[in-house]
């Protein structure tokens, strides 16, 4: 597979994503969210002291992964369908570039731009947010690992976004499917499917399915395990620790995240080859 072709596609996708208004607007909101602006405003108004902010970090870490997924899905869902609507995809396919190279190039281009956004937004905003003492307690490496988990979660969302872009007939359809996918994993799945599973299977199986059938939940669970014991672990994190231990939990969770990253890309490649442009 010619690396030069993939790099050219990745570079093109990077430039287009950086200039995309969706990316710019949502990136600013993402930065302000991680900076914990609502809590800082309340602190300035005298409702509580700065020492209360680190205790809320776990809430914002979950929001970071969730909202980062929204940004990734929206921006990524426009990658192929925009090319189709602007007739640049047909021109691209007349070049000595295979469809496989287009998908992989777009994947890495989007991954680079989202990683840059998350690395800057999450890293810089979290430093003043949780404070030097908490970073020392957590460990600098674990702090870096938490950023890598967000990048891993982004790779899953990019794969899903590209799959959405391949099957969509228009940009409106692509964004709509992206929003529905995000709502499904963040709201519908937790409120509806978990209740159904708790009724139809035992609680242990339900929570196991709940974690591994939802890539955002996998990422959240890994994040809680990395930052434990500074942050109160979520129920899925306690479940993983009870059954696999802290160290043992990273293996199945990591494998689950890898599967979720690869499956949508494989689907996108197969679907992309089956279509005529």
C-alpha positions as CSV (number, residue, x, y, z in Angstrom):
1,X,0.0,0.0,0.0
2,X,1.7,3.3,-1.1
3,X,2.3,5.3,2.0
4,X,2.6,8.6,0.0
5,X,-1.0,8.3,-1.2
6,X,-2.3,7.7,2.4
7,X,-0.2,10.7,3.7
8,X,-1.6,12.9,0.9
9,X,-5.2,12.0,1.8
10,X,-4.4,12.4,5.5
11,X,-2.9,15.9,4.9
12,X,-5.9,17.0,2.8
13,X,-8.3,15.7,5.5
14,X,-6.4,17.5,8.3
15,X,-6.5,20.8,6.5
16,X,-10.1,20.6,5.7
17,X,-11.1,19.5,9.2
18,X,-9.1,22.4,10.8
19,X,-11.0,24.9,8.7
20,X,-14.4,23.3,9.3
21,X,-16.6,25.6,11.3
22,X,-18.1,22.6,13.2
23,X,-14.6,21.7,14.4
24,X,-13.7,25.3,15.5
25,X,-17.0,25.9,17.4
26,X,-17.1,22.6,19.1
27,X,-13.4,22.7,20.0
28,X,-13.9,26.0,21.8
29,X,-16.9,24.5,23.7
30,X,-14.8,21.4,24.5
31,X,-12.0,23.5,25.9
32,X,-14.3,25.6,28.1
33,X,-16.1,22.5,29.3
34,X,-12.9,20.8,30.4
35,X,-11.7,24.1,32.0
36,X,-14.8,23.7,34.2
37,X,-16.1,27.2,33.4
38,X,-19.4,26.6,35.2
39,X,-17.7,25.7,38.4
40,X,-15.1,28.5,38.1
41,X,-17.9,31.1,37.7
42,X,-19.7,29.7,40.8
43,X,-16.3,29.9,42.7
44,X,-15.9,33.5,41.7
45,X,-19.4,34.2,42.9
46,X,-18.4,32.8,46.3
47,X,-20.6,29.6,46.3
48,X,-17.6,27.4,47.1
49,X,-13.8,27.5,47.2
50,X,-11.3,26.4,44.6
51,X,-10.7,23.2,46.7
52,X,-14.1,21.9,45.6
53,X,-13.2,21.9,41.9
54,X,-10.9,18.8,41.9
55,X,-13.7,16.7,43.4
56,X,-15.7,17.4,40.2
57,X,-13.0,16.3,37.9
58,X,-14.5,12.9,37.4
59,X,-17.7,14.4,36.1
60,X,-15.9,16.5,33.5
61,X,-13.7,13.6,32.4
62,X,-16.9,11.7,31.5
63,X,-18.2,14.8,29.7
64,X,-14.8,15.1,27.9
65,X,-15.0,11.7,26.3
66,X,-18.7,12.1,25.6
67,X,-18.5,15.5,24.1
68,X,-15.3,14.7,22.3
69,X,-17.2,11.8,20.7
70,X,-19.8,14.3,19.5
71,X,-17.2,16.5,17.8
72,X,-15.5,13.5,16.2
73,X,-18.8,12.0,14.9
74,X,-20.0,15.3,13.3
75,X,-16.7,16.3,11.7
76,X,-15.9,12.7,10.6
77,X,-19.4,12.1,9.2
78,X,-18.8,14.9,6.6
79,X,-15.5,13.4,5.3
80,X,-16.8,11.2,2.4
81,X,-20.2,12.7,1.8
82,X,-18.8,16.2,1.3
83,X,-16.5,14.8,-1.3
84,X,-19.5,13.2,-3.0
85,X,-21.6,16.3,-3.0
86,X,-18.8,18.5,-4.3
87,X,-17.9,15.9,-7.0
88,X,-14.3,15.8,-5.8
89,X,-14.6,12.1,-4.9
90,X,-15.1,11.1,-8.5
91,X,-12.0,13.2,-9.4
92,X,-10.1,11.6,-6.6
93,X,-11.0,8.1,-7.7
94,X,-9.7,8.8,-11.2
95,X,-6.2,9.3,-9.7
96,X,-3.9,6.3,-9.1
97,X,-5.3,6.0,-5.6
98,X,-7.3,2.9,-4.3
99,X,-10.4,3.2,-2.2
100,X,-8.7,1.5,0.7
101,X,-6.0,4.3,0.7
102,X,-8.8,6.9,0.8
103,X,-10.5,5.4,3.8
104,X,-7.2,4.9,5.7
105,X,-5.9,8.3,4.8
106,X,-9.0,10.0,5.9
107,X,-9.0,8.0,9.1
108,X,-5.5,9.0,10.1
109,X,-6.0,12.6,9.0
110,X,-9.1,12.9,11.2
111,X,-7.3,11.0,14.1
112,X,-4.5,13.5,13.9
113,X,-6.7,16.6,14.0
114,X,-8.9,15.2,16.8
115,X,-5.9,14.1,18.8
116,X,-4.4,17.6,18.5
117,X,-7.6,19.2,19.6
118,X,-8.0,16.8,22.6
119,X,-4.3,17.0,23.5
120,X,-4.4,20.8,23.7
121,X,-7.9,21.2,25.0
122,X,-7.8,18.4,27.5
123,X,-4.2,18.7,28.6
124,X,-4.0,22.5,29.0
125,X,-7.4,22.9,30.5
126,X,-7.1,20.1,33.0
127,X,-3.8,21.3,34.4
128,X,-5.3,24.3,36.2
129,X,-8.5,22.5,36.7
130,X,-7.3,19.7,38.9
131,X,-4.2,21.4,40.3
132,X,-0.6,20.4,40.8
133,X,-1.2,18.4,43.9
134,X,-3.8,16.2,42.3
135,X,-1.6,15.7,39.2
136,X,1.3,14.5,41.5
137,X,-1.1,12.2,43.3
138,X,-2.5,10.8,40.1
139,X,0.9,10.5,38.5
140,X,2.1,12.3,35.4
141,X,2.1,9.1,33.3
142,X,-1.5,8.3,34.3
143,X,-2.3,11.8,33.2
144,X,-0.8,11.1,29.8
145,X,-2.5,7.7,29.7
146,X,-5.9,9.5,30.2
147,X,-5.2,11.6,27.1
148,X,-4.3,8.4,25.2
149,X,-7.6,6.9,26.3
150,X,-9.5,9.8,24.8
151,X,-7.5,9.4,21.6
152,X,-8.5,5.7,21.6
153,X,-12.1,6.7,22.1
154,X,-11.8,9.2,19.3
155,X,-10.5,6.5,16.9
156,X,-13.7,4.5,17.5
157,X,-15.8,7.5,16.8
158,X,-13.8,8.3,13.7
159,X,-14.4,4.8,12.4
160,X,-18.2,5.1,13.1
161,X,-18.2,8.6,11.5
162,X,-16.5,7.4,8.3
163,X,-19.0,4.5,8.1
164,X,-21.8,7.0,8.4
165,X,-20.3,9.2,5.8
166,X,-19.9,6.3,3.3
167,X,-23.6,5.3,3.6
168,X,-25.1,8.8,3.7
169,X,-26.6,10.4,0.6
170,X,-26.2,14.0,1.9
171,X,-24.4,16.1,4.5
172,X,-27.7,16.6,6.3
173,X,-28.3,12.9,6.5
174,X,-24.7,12.3,7.7
175,X,-24.9,14.9,10.5
176,X,-28.4,13.5,11.6
177,X,-27.0,10.0,11.8
178,X,-24.0,11.2,13.7
179,X,-26.2,13.0,16.2
180,X,-28.4,9.9,16.6
181,X,-25.4,7.7,17.1
182,X,-24.0,10.0,19.8
183,X,-27.4,10.2,21.5
184,X,-27.7,6.4,21.3
185,X,-24.4,5.7,23.1
186,X,-24.7,8.5,25.7
187,X,-28.4,8.5,26.5
188,X,-30.6,5.9,24.9
189,X,-28.3,3.0,25.6
190,X,-27.9,3.8,29.3
191,X,-31.5,4.6,30.0
192,X,-33.2,2.1,27.8
193,X,-31.0,-0.9,27.0
194,X,-29.5,-1.2,30.5
195,X,-33.0,-1.4,32.0
196,X,-34.0,-4.1,29.5
197,X,-30.8,-6.1,30.2
198,X,-31.3,-5.9,34.0
199,X,-34.8,-7.4,33.5
200,X,-33.9,-10.1,31.1
201,X,-30.5,-11.3,32.4
202,X,-28.8,-11.3,35.8
203,X,-27.1,-8.1,37.0
204,X,-23.6,-9.4,36.4
205,X,-24.2,-10.2,32.7
206,X,-26.1,-6.9,32.3
207,X,-23.2,-4.7,33.4
208,X,-20.7,-6.8,31.4
209,X,-22.8,-6.3,28.2
210,X,-23.4,-2.6,29.2
211,X,-19.7,-1.9,29.3
212,X,-18.5,-3.8,26.2
213,X,-21.3,-3.0,23.9
214,X,-20.8,0.7,24.3
215,X,-17.4,2.2,23.3
216,X,-17.9,5.4,25.2
217,X,-18.5,3.4,28.4
218,X,-15.4,1.3,27.8
219,X,-13.4,4.6,27.5
220,X,-15.0,6.1,30.6
221,X,-14.3,2.9,32.6
222,X,-10.6,2.9,31.6
223,X,-10.4,6.5,32.5
224,X,-11.8,5.9,36.0
225,X,-9.4,3.0,36.5
226,X,-6.4,5.1,35.5
227,X,-7.3,7.9,37.9
228,X,-8.4,5.8,40.8
229,X,-8.3,6.3,43.8
230,X,-8.2,10.1,43.4
231,X,-11.6,10.0,41.8
232,X,-14.6,7.9,42.9
233,X,-14.9,5.1,40.4
234,X,-18.1,4.6,38.5
235,X,-20.3,1.5,38.9
236,X,-18.9,-0.2,35.7
237,X,-15.3,0.5,37.0
238,X,-16.2,-1.2,40.3
239,X,-17.7,-4.1,38.4
240,X,-14.5,-4.6,36.4
241,X,-12.3,-4.4,39.5
242,X,-14.4,-7.0,41.3
243,X,-14.2,-9.5,38.5
244,X,-10.8,-8.8,36.9
245,X,-8.9,-6.7,39.3
246,X,-7.4,-3.3,38.6
247,X,-4.5,-4.5,36.4
248,X,-6.5,-7.3,34.8
249,X,-9.3,-5.0,33.8
250,X,-7.2,-3.1,31.2
251,X,-6.8,-6.2,29.1
252,X,-10.4,-6.9,28.2
253,X,-11.2,-3.2,28.1
254,X,-8.3,-2.5,25.8
255,X,-9.3,-5.4,23.5
256,X,-12.8,-4.2,23.4
257,X,-11.7,-0.7,22.4
258,X,-9.5,-2.1,19.6
259,X,-12.4,-4.2,18.3
260,X,-14.6,-1.2,18.3
261,X,-11.9,0.8,16.5
262,X,-11.3,-1.8,13.7
263,X,-14.9,-3.0,13.0
264,X,-16.3,0.3,11.6
265,X,-13.2,0.8,9.4
266,X,-13.5,-2.7,8.0
267,X,-17.2,-2.1,7.3
268,X,-16.4,1.3,5.7
269,X,-13.9,-0.3,3.4
270,X,-16.2,-3.1,2.3
271,X,-19.1,-0.7,1.8
272,X,-17.0,1.9,0.0
273,X,-15.8,-0.8,-2.5
274,X,-19.4,-2.0,-3.1
275,X,-20.5,1.5,-4.3
276,X,-20.1,3.2,-7.6
277,X,-19.1,6.8,-7.7
